[in-house]
Amino acid sequence: MITFSPKLGKSKAKQIQDEIVQDELLRELLTTQQELYSAYADFENVIDPDLIDSCIYQLKAAQLKYKFLLNRVKSEEKYLMDS
């Protein structure tokens, strides 16, 4: 966390902190997107019923995580625009 520095100023420190949070969210979103692509590829290549079920669970988990992160990124962008 960035702390207040007389040289930096409170508003600049807050801006930098917000940008760091946004960058971390975007990085996590991209990682989750890669997990989603990987889960789709795995699903397309398995034939064992147990593995198919496993891939379906992985797909659903990645989809939910991606949706959550995308909503967080959008809300952070809205927050930054309103600030």
PyMOL commands that set and color helices and strands:
alter all, ss='L'
color gray80, all
select helices_A, chain A and resi 10-45+49-82
alter helices_A, ss='H'
color red, helices_A
deselect
rebuild
show_as cartoon
